[in-house]
Amino acid sequence: MNYYVRDDIQDISDMELKMILLWIPAWRREEALRFKHRQGQLECALSYMMLCQCISVNYGFDCQPHFVIGEHGKPTLKEYPDIHFNISHCKKAIAVAVNDSPIGIDVECIGRENDSLARYVLNDDELRQMEASEDPSALFAKYWTQKEAVFKFYGSGIRDDIKNLLVNSDDVKIITTVNKEKGYALSIAIGK
């Protein structure tokens, strides 16, 4: 398993974004330009470029892969079905992971929680831990990214059992980093 994170995306200039947009294939450029705001264009374009670099470094070939989207929205590589990957981005960071078996990755900004969302996605034990935490926003981001990474690992999309997902996912190993300084949490889900 290999993953890459860029958390300096606020420093990317308009000229650099234009260069990235010129480098990526037309289908991905069109997808990026559907975003009305620069931030969405940057996240879409840069995440694709990072995926290409990740494949080049880890598999030894250069490519501009084309995605095939699965039933629940999980992308695969049309030309390389044995290479598994996942992409995630938020306003603070972009994360890409590649592996020889299924993988899920999620990155989210710290501070997006609210009481109703927390009650919807967290089980009673997780809620108690969050309420007792010195930094409930960071803990919520940790739990959220873990659950999202597991959903992305399975390729199932968000399911009804979101509250107990972490308890019921014995076949998945989760690696989490909370970067309070940069303001995001990152989780990766891989098979045990």
N, C-alpha and C positions, 0 to 999 in steps of 0.2 A: 504494500500500500504506500502510495506517495501522494502528498498533498502540498499545495502551494497557496499562500495567502498574500494578497497585496492590501496593505492598510494605509497606503499613501495616496489613495486615489484622489483626494482633494487637491493634491499637488500637480496633477496631470493638466497640462496646458491645453488650450483649444487647438493649437497646432499639433500637439501629440495625439489628441483625439482624432483630428482629421487624418493623420498618418495611419492610425490604427484602422479607421474606417476604409481607407484605401487598400490596406493590406488584406483585410478579411474578404471572403468571397461575397459575390453580389447578393445571394439569398440571405446571408447573415447581416450584411449591411442594411438591406431593406428592412429586416426585422428590427435592427437597432434604430433606424430612422423613423420607425413608427412611434417611438416614444417622443412625446412633445417636448420633454425637458432634457437638458444636457445630461443630467445625472443618469437617467434611464438609458440614454444612448451609450454613455460611457460604460455602465455596468454590463450591458449586453455585448458590446463590442470587445471590451477588455477581457471579459470572462472567456469568450471564444478564443481570443489570441492566447490567453494563458493555457487553455486546454491544448491547443496546438503545440505550445512549447513543452507542456507536460508530457505529451505523447512522444515528442521528439526526444526529449531527455531520457525517458524511461523505456522506450521501445525502439529507439535508434532509427527512426525514419521521420521525414518531414511530410506533413500532409495538411490539408485543409478539409477535415472530415465533414461529412454531411450527416445530420441527425435523422433518425427514424423515431417517431414518438409512439410510445406504447399506449395501451388502453387507458392507463391512469395518468398519462402525461410524462412518464419517465422516458428520457431520451436514451437511445443507443446509437452506436456508430454503424452506419450502413455498411461501410467497407470493412470494418473490423469488429465483428460481433463478439469476439472473445476479450476485447478490451472494455472493461466497465469503467464508467466515469460518472461524476456528479459535479454540478456547479451550483454555487449559491452566492448571492450578493446582497448587500445592504448599503446604506449611505456611507458607512465607515470602512467596509472591506469587501473584497472579492475572494472567494475560496474555490479551488478546483481540486478534485481528487481523482486518481486513476488507480485501477487495481485489476488483477486477473480474475477476480470474482466480484459479485455485487458489492456496492459501496454506496453510502449515503453521506452527504455533508450538508451542514446548514450553518450560516453565519447570520447573526441578528444584532441590531443595535441594542445596547442596554437602555432601558427606560421606556419601553413600549407597553409595559403591563398596566392593567387596571383591574379593579376588583372583580368585575363581571367576567373578564377574560380569564383571570386566574381561577375563578370558581368553575369555569367551563372546562379548562384543560388540566387542572391539577387535582390529584386525589387528596383525600383528607390528610394523609401524612405529609405530602408535599406542601399543602397549604399551611399546616402547622409549622413546618420548617421555614417557610417563607415569612410567616408572621413573626417568628422568633429571630430571624436573621438581622444582622446589623446592616445588610445591604440587600433588601428584598428585590430591588430591580435587577441586580446582577444574578441573584439566584433564580428569578423567574426566567431571565434570558438563558441561563444554563439549562433549566428544565425544558424550555421551549425548543432550543436548538437540539437537545437530545431527542426529543419526541419527533421533531421534523426530520432529523437525520435517519431515525429508524423507519419512519414512513417512506422516506426516499430510498432507503436500503431495500425495503420490501417492494417498492414500486407500486404501492397500493393507494397512495393519496391519503388524505386524512380520513380516518375511519371512526366509527362510533365509540370505540374503546380507548379514546385518547387519554382519559384519566389514568388508566391502569396500564398503558402501553409499556412503560419501562419495567414494571413488575412482571409483565407477561411476555417479555422478549428475551428469554433465556439463551436463545441461539445467537444473540447479537452482542458484540463487544462495543462499548461506546467510549470514545476518547474525547474529553472536553477541555477547552482552554477558555478562561474568562480573562480578557484583557481590559481591565478597568481603565488603564491609562489611555488606551485608544478608543474605549467605549463600545466594545462588542464582545459577544460570546461566540464560540465556534465549537461544533461537535461533529464527530465523524463516527459512523456506524459501519462495522464490518462483521462478517461471520466469524464465529468462534472456531 
